[in-house]
C-alpha cells in the first residue's frame, strides 16, 4: 500500500523530493508559500548565472579578446539583460510546475505549520501524512550596523534587480555570493571593492585556489581588503561611504551601492518546530541518518538543516529522504558533493582541501597541473588556472579535487564520480581524455601525483 508524503517547500530540495516520492508510488502533497523553484531558481543560482553570462560576454567583446574578432561599437542593453533573466526564470519555474503536474503531485499554496502526528496546516486546510519532508531553504543572513537601513544598502536580491549597473560598488562579504557579484558587475565596468573579515576571500575553498583568484581579481581592477570589518555606512552626497577597520587602521570606500552578502541562514521560523520538540542548533534542524529528525517520520533536507547549502545537495538529500521513507536504501555521499563558483575563471571543488587533509593528519600527495600548459585553455584565454588533485599517499584514493579555469564547473562531476566509486588517481590517469579539451588537464594532474605529467616540466 502506498504512503502519503507531505513536502514543505518547493525549491530544489522540495520539488525533487516530491517527484522522487511520486515515482516510488507515494501520494504526494507539496506546500509552497511563495514561488515554485525556491531561492535558487527565482532569486539565486539561475538569475545570477543569466546575468553573469551577459556580463562575461560583454567583457570579452569590450576587450576584443577573441583572436581575429574586432568589436568597433559596443552597447550594453541592461533592460534587455534583465528581461532575458526573467524569461529564463519563468521558463524554468513553469517547467517545475509542469513536472509536478505530470507526476500527480498536489500543490498547496500557502505557509505551513507543522502539527503533532505528522500533520501540516496550510491556511484553513490540514494535511495528514505518513511522513513529512521539510525543505524550507534559507534566507539572506543580515548584520546590523549604523546605516544598514540607508537607501542603496542592498542584499543579493536587490543586486539582481538594479535598474542599471552601478558605477561603483562595495561588497561586504568575500564568500561565494560576494565573489560572483564582483565578477558580474566588475565585468560590466563597475569599480568593485570587497571587504572580507577572514584572512582570505572564499574561506572554505582550497587556499591555493582562493589565492589564485584573489590575484586575478586584483589584476582585473577589483580592490580587496581581507581581515576587514565594516563599522558603518553613511551618506556621502549622492553616494555611500562604507567605513571599515583594516590592519589596525580606520579606512573607507565610497560607492553608489553597498551590497551586504555575509552568508545565508536556515529558514525555520514560524513552522512550529520548537513546540513539537524538534531538535535544532542555531536555527538549523538537526537530522540523523537519511535526514530524519528526532521525531520519527519528520525529515529535513537542504539549507534548512545547514549540512551543505547547495541546491544540488538539497536535491540529493531530498531524494535520499524519500527513498528512506519508501523503504529503499538511500544513496547519498556527503563527502563527494561538488561545489562551484561562477566567476571568471570558474572554480569547482569536491572533497578535502589541502588544509583539511593536513588538519586531519592524512598522509597525502598533491598533483598539480597549470592550465598554461593546456591548449584549449590557452585558446579560450579565460585567465589561466590549475587542476589540483589530493590523493592518499598509500592507496592513491582521490581525497579531493580543486579546479580553477574555463569550464571547470562542468568538469568537476568526473571527480565526484571517481570519489563515489572510491576511485584512485590511477583510475583518472588511465582514462583517456579527449584532445583538445580543458579536461585533459585532469588526467595530467592525476599523473602529476606520481611526478609523471606529460605536458609540464
MOJOLIN-V125378 format. One record per run of one state. SS is the DSSP state (hx for helix, st for strand, lp for the rest). FROM is the first residue (numbers start at 1). LEN is the number of residues. Records with the same first field share a line. If there is no record, write none. Layout:
SS=FROM-LEN / FROM-LEN
This chain:
lp=1-3 / 9-5 / 24-3 / 33-5 / 44-1 / 63-15 / 103-3 / 110-2 / 116-3 / 123-2 / 129-2 / 135-3 / 141-5 / 147-6 / 155-1 / 160-8 / 173-3 / 188-3 / 197-10 / 220-3 / 227-1 / 237-2 / 247-2 / 256-1 / 261-3 / 267-6 / 277-3 / 282-2 / 286-3 / 293-5 / 301-1 / 306-5 / 326-8 / 337-2 / 342-4 / 352-2 / 360-4 / 374-1 / 381-5 / 393-4 / 406-2 / 421-3 / 430-10 / 449-9
st=4-5 / 27-6 / 106-4 / 112-4 / 119-4 / 125-4 / 131-4 / 138-3 / 146-1 / 153-2 / 168-5 / 191-6 / 223-4 / 228-9 / 239-8 / 249-7 / 257-4 / 264-3 / 280-2 / 284-2 / 292-1 / 298-3 / 339-3 / 346-6 / 364-7 / 386-7 / 397-9 / 424-1
hx=14-10 / 38-6 / 45-18 / 78-25 / 156-4 / 176-12 / 207-13 / 273-4 / 289-3 / 302-4 / 311-15 / 334-3 / 354-6 / 371-3 / 375-6 / 408-13 / 425-5 / 440-9
